[in-house]
């Protein structure tokens, strides 16, 4: 089961609250653990980024 803190259609404030939560949580780690923490987040976001890029490219293709 995947828990989503920000759902599609949520406003920018929801994303800002999520970033603030991650930042506040991460500062509790020492620098090495902080790097691991942020790296894990980036790896988790990579598939979402790739899907968004695909959708954006599809939107850029002229429809005749």
Secondary structure, DSSP 8 states (H G I E B T S, - for coil): ----SS-TT--HHHHHHHHHHHHHHHTTS-HHHHHHHHHHHHHHHHHHHHHHHHHHHHHHS---
